[in-house]
């Protein structure tokens, strides 16, 4: 499990993919000279983690990187990656303070 900290820039509504599966996405922007925009997927009961978030909030996320292979009927193979969030909470420090702490600066 890894962690990431950033500012909320976009939150999708929860969508039901099937009767037994629902998902939601939250996009965060990292701080620094070259900000990165990273989209985290929330599934099932984890969708509720984004209920009280707003654009501009700084949050800390713990996540797993997932990957899978998909093969079409014609034999075409594609590979997909998903960044699956497990916890997401408001942060008390800015992304810059977080990075300095993580790098022991």
N, C-alpha and C positions, 0 to 999 in steps of 0.2 A: 504494500500500500504506500502511495506517495502523497505528498501534499502540495498545495498551490494556494496562492493568495492573490486576489485581484478585485477590481471594481466591477460590480454588476452593470452590464450594458444592455442585456436583452434576456427576457424570460418568456418562454413559450407557454401557452396554456397546456394543461394536461390533456392528452389525447388517448382515447381507447383504441388500441391496435386490434384487439380482439376482446371477447368476453372475459378473458383471463389475464390480459396484459395491457398495462397502461404506461405511458412514458411522458416525460417533460424534459426540456432542455434549458440550461442557464449558461449564458455566455459571459465570461469574465475577461477583463482587460488587465494585463500585467502593467507594472510601472516601469519606468526607465527610458533610456534613449530610443530603444526599439521595442515598443510595447507589442505584446502578443495577444491575440484574441483567441481564447480557448473555450470550446463549448463542451460542457459536461452533461451527460445524460443521467436523469433520475428515473428510476423505474419502480413500479408497484407502490408500496407505502412510502418510499423515499421521495415521491413526487411532492408530498406535503412539506418537505424541507424548504421549498421555495415560496411557500404561501405568504410569509411575512417579509420577503425581500423586496427591495425597490431599486430601480436604477440609481447608481451612485453609491450604494452601500458597498463597503469593503468587507469581503468574506474570506474565510479560510475553508478550504475543501480538502478532504481526504478522499482519494480515488484509487481505482484499479484501472490499468490499461488492459483492454480486452481486444482480441482479434479472432476473426473467423474466416473460413474459406466458403465460398458459394459457387456452385457449378450449375450453369443453365442447361436446359434440355439439349441445346445445340453443342454442348461441350465447352463453351466459354467459361473460363474460371476467373473469378474476381475475389479479391481479398478486402476485408473491411476491418477498420479499427473503431473502437468505441472507448471513450473515457467515461467510466461509470463512477459517479459520485456515491460515497457511502455516508459521509457526514458533511454538513455545510452549516457554518455558523458565522454570525457577525463578528468582526474583528475589532479589537480595541486599539490596534496600531495600523499605521499606513503600510502599503505594500513595500515602500523603501525601508522602513524600520524592520519589517519582517525579513526582508532579504539580508539586511545587515546582521540581524540576529542569527539567521540560518548559516551565514558565511563566517560567523564569529568575528565581525569587524568592529 
